[in-house]
Amino acid sequence: MRTVGVVGLGYVGLPLAVAFAQAGCEVVAVDVDSRRVAAIAAGSSYVEDVGEEDLAGVAERLRVSTRYAQLARCEAVLLCLPTPLTANREPDLGPLTDATRALGEVLQAGQLVVLESTTYPGTTRERVAPLLEESGLAAGRDFHLAFSPERVDPGRTDYTLRNTPKIVGGLTAGCLQRALELYGLICDDVRTVSSPEAAELSKLLENIFRSVNIALVNELSMLTDRMGIDIWEVVDAAASKPYGFMRFEPGPGMGGHCLPVDPFYLSWRAREFDMATEFIELAGKINQQMPYHCVAKAQRALNERGMSVKGARVLIVGVAYKPGVGDVRESPALKIVSLLRELGADVSYHDPHVPVLGELGLESVALEDALRDSDLAVIVTAHPGVDHELIARRARLVLDLRGVTRAAEVANGTTNVVRL
Ligand SMILES: NC(=O)c1ccc[n+]([C@@H]2O[C@H](COP(=O)([O-])OP(=O)(O)OC[C@H]3O[C@@H](n4cnc5c(N)ncnc54)[C@H](O)[C@@H]3O)[C@@H](O)[C@H]2O)c1
């Protein structure tokens, strides 16, 4: 049986570990977070895309630990560490370098190491390789090293690890060949690029593409607000073009671990090459403005009904950063709650995926009761299964930041809905 190691059991690492175990490999899965390790050992999942039945199905082949020692017997080890920004918005490779150093201490000749974390071009060669070489083994000669970006989209079921093409770039031709064979076990379509740097940058291009296009439609939504044009109608009309246009929706800003963070890995790296990556900076600036714009809209909507934000009871519907998941990292909802509170609003929230918002001292409330008790309901994230028509019907006033009440509004002829 083949043995594969995974370091970092988050949104990326845990599904990968389960996929290799489902493909018949023995998996050694390592995380520094002992609560996560205990949860998986007990068969309980904290990642939506991994069901408890998935964990039960691979329990025999999935060994979890906080210790690196067992990674020594793996033929390949995948690094799935977080790559956040520091307070100064510079790359924080701390978790990655800590993990790489720890892996270096147990590294064996003949092993393949693959980095999956999103990062700037050059990380695999310039940061990971030297740390692993402190073991005395040489990258490309004694062990193989590659980069393969994770493309998981949490909550998505049509494109999975199996049917999403996987990109791989190796330090040498031998490294690439090993990585191709490895990912062939869990992916139907593995594509190669000529270097780890090309693979690293391909992932950043994907994320920057989204960030820039979201910013474009967000900027237009601020303009259409002033012009009295419905941005949703405009996007629908433009999206009817069968070629040369890709639909992006306006919204309250960007959230999650990737889009608000990853592009700045490239801006930072670009400065070394005397380049300012203006699209990235501009998109970041516009997307960061959106929560402020949305709160100003809430303020105006209340004002038109003779109410001030101060003392208003505001219900936020959906606080996760995107539909169908419980992840609130960098979610614009958090900023919107803080801004409304600063203005004196009494804020509550409803989110079936997020029972508690510890940092804001809030717990999710029952939707129907809360609608009755609120002056304004703000739809920040439109989870499937939440009845947005009911919200449009029952709430005194609705601010819809996701365009999900449009059908209800037409059907009911309601005038209590304001949209982005
Ligand atoms: N979440 C996504 O949708 C997504 C998609 C594509 C790519 N990525 C990228 O993949 C990488 C991982 O993201 P994630 O969302 O899985 O992060 P995560 O925070 O969910 O998981 C990372 C895990 O690494 C563990 N960890 C931290 N330091 C460690 C160490 N020294 N040793 C062992 N474990 C350690 C943490 O405890 C955590 O469980 C990031 O670079 C991210 O940008 C994420």
The ligand as an ORCA input file, in Angstrom:
! r2SCAN-3c Opt
* xyz 0 1
  N      -9.604     27.399      1.935
  C      -9.625     27.422      0.624
  O     -10.694     27.476      0.022
  C      -8.341     27.355     -0.193
  C      -8.429     27.089     -1.558
  C      -7.275     27.017     -2.304
  C      -6.039     27.245     -1.700
  N      -5.974     27.527     -0.371
  C      -4.646     27.733      0.215
  O      -4.254     26.548      0.895
  C      -3.510     26.856      2.066
  C      -4.194     26.263      3.296
  O      -5.465     26.867      3.450
  P      -6.593     26.270      4.391
  O      -7.828     27.043      4.071
  O      -6.610     24.785      4.306
  O      -6.035     26.732      5.818
  P      -6.601     26.284      7.250
  O      -6.252     27.376      8.171
  O      -8.011     25.810      7.102
  O      -5.740     25.005      7.608
  C      -4.368     25.050      7.848
  C      -4.032     24.032      8.935
  O      -2.626     24.056      9.132
  C      -2.381     23.842     10.524
  N      -1.025     24.257     10.849
  C      -0.573     25.529     11.060
  N       0.761     25.489     11.341
  C       1.135     24.188     11.309
  C       2.369     23.510     11.489
  N       3.501     24.177     11.766
  N       2.372     22.161     11.390
  C       1.256     21.472     11.120
  N       0.060     22.060     10.921
  C      -0.001     23.397     11.004
  C      -3.483     24.626     11.195
  O      -3.675     24.181     12.525
  C      -4.681     24.331     10.283
  O      -5.406     23.199     10.722
  C      -3.412     28.377      2.096
  O      -2.227     28.760      1.441
  C      -4.592     28.816      1.264
  O      -4.392     30.079      0.672
  C      -7.107     27.569      0.405
*
